[in-house]
Amino acid sequence: MKDLVVVGGGVIGLSCAWRAAQAGLRVTLRDPAPGTGSSWVAGGMLAPVTEAWPGEEGLLALGLESLELWPAFAEELSAAAGQSAGLHPEGTVVAATGSGDRAELDALAQHLARLGRPVERLNGRELRRLEPALGPDVRGGLSVPGDLSVDNRALLAALRAAAEKAGVVVEERAWEPGEAAPGTLLICAGAHSAALHPGLAGLVRPVKGEILRLTHRRGAFPVPTRTVRALVDGRPVYLVPRPAGLVVGATQSEHGFDTEPTVGGVRDLLRDAERILPGIAEYALSEAAAGLRPGSPDNVPVIGRLDGRTLVATGHSRNGILLAPLTARLVVGLLAGRPVPAEVDPARFGRTGT
Amino acid sequence: MKDLVVVGGGVIGLSCAWRAAQAGLRVTLRDPAPGTGSSWVAGGMLAPVTEAWPGEEGLLALGLESLELWPAFAEELSAAAGQSAGLHPEGTVVAATGSGDRAELDALAQHLARLGRPVERLNGRELRRLEPALGPDVRGGLSVPGDLSVDNRALLAALRAAAEKAGVVVEERAWEPGEAAPGTLLICAGAHSAALHPGLAGLVRPVKGEILRLTHRRGAFPVPTRTVRALVDGRPVYLVPRPAGLVVGATQSEHGFDTEPTVGGVRDLLRDAERILPGIAEYALSEAAAGLRPGSPDNVPVIGRLDGRTLVATGHSRNGILLAPLTARLVVGLLAGRPVPAEVDPARFGRTGT
């Protein structure tokens, strides 16, 4: 039986560890606090279409490929874990307020149409028919039923349970660079990966994101059914439904390893979210937190071989949870000797020689 | 040795327990979670002058009397506890933005002058000379050097340490109405007091207050030296300095026993606080919480005898921490057979017959 040491207990590390154990490897996962990093803070959108940006067509294709894997992945995971993986089967609406925001959504819709992914354009009234909580400032937008979401914390719990049932040994201590691993080493340490291998130095950087967790209170407007994404005066904001409330996010800043939510970030999120869903004023503000997305130079993950004994799966930027099923599949392929697509291989940065 | 059971481990209960133990009583304090209620959430202002409202002259007199006790109380407490009681010796500035807010401050200044408590009027430039962090929207205000503040969490820790050193036995479980107390019972259960004695039914009600705790971050504007109180478009807000940041508060609403901070409450606090101190945008938002002030019908505390074996000290509304030294003194007097001033006696509501 071959050995694998997975460094990092977020969604990527846990997914790879679970799948590798299923494939017959003897897997150890190392993380001083599994499931408490950026995967814990995430919004949990599975939204390749509404995340699509011109120039990132490769990322859109990867996202769509992974989104297709998600329903079966969630079902298998729920069964293996004996608890729900948290997949929320409802789609996404995108809302715009001012004319500049609507023009930007028009450009996104045209871009998607050119890619053969037409989306439904709706006016404010039509959007409010889908989601009655949308406020009067919402003037138009898109409906994208295929862009889903997952409860990231339910997912983490299910992944850990399934991984341990499949034989993964979780060791709650840090991995030190230079430590000798039995067998193969797989680095899935998110924004902290760069320090763990010379081939990743300067390649993965922390991109801070702040989120709020709101809890529905008795008498308040009901939680929307779908993910609501919006542009408010040019600023993106998203509101992702959870069983008891909403996760609100979208701030993005680069300040090193900084996980403190700021007054200015929280103020912007609250203001923009209330413009879109005014009824949240009566919700409880249960949590403000910040996480570190592992940014890569092209926003595409870095999945592949770093040297004869070391693999990597990180750099997922905004898309770690979406891309987890596909990433785990690619890593299991690597472990069996199959290559990865060139667009995710770290070799694209000329960093690796093997 | 006489027995006393104190119900409630907030600032009032702990202060009374400490002082009663010093006076020679055998004291037990009962609270399922001492020091975690509204005293934990409080801003910690010792500010009778800037809290003065026309019609509340009796409360102002009590506040001034207790404020005079504070420096010696804090010094004795720090020594007895072996840790700082958290008294912050700097004063208070009151800032106004629009003309309506300035007119309201003018009325407060005139009211105080009529009471023989003149306060210093300052324009925006003069205020910013005292506190350079005040933003350009601040057009004028008052300086009240005598209104101080205390770090409520340091105070709670010091009170508990001093009380236990003086012999108080803290039992971390709830007091059930109807339980038999050895000796005298003293009810200091804040907003929860009404349920504990028929003489308090309908007299003490919960008044919710939301606070934010902000932590200074490297590179951000320094924390102000003084307490900053302000009126922003008619809404009060206060910013109280702490060693590592600020406590921001002032919301007030009556929703029963509700301790969830809401989106709308937090949004208002952030907006108003940033109008006064724009530099806090770069601070961390470390905590949002809500507490329940024990409201009384006239905002004056309810301190006195409820029946032959039961005393009460609650109903301190916005002023519990300010009035703690005086309250403890009055309670020790009651225990020695001395009457309390008529304005705090529960007999003023015609509720007690003894």
Interface residues (C-beta under 8 A of the other chain):
Chain A: L214 T215 R217 E260 P261 T262 V263 G264 V266 R267 L270 R271 A273 E274 I280 A281 E282 Y283 A284 L285 S286 A288
Chain B: L214 T215 R217 E260 P261 T262 V263 G264 V266 R267 L270 R271 A273 E274 I280 A281 E282 Y283 A284 L285 S286 A288
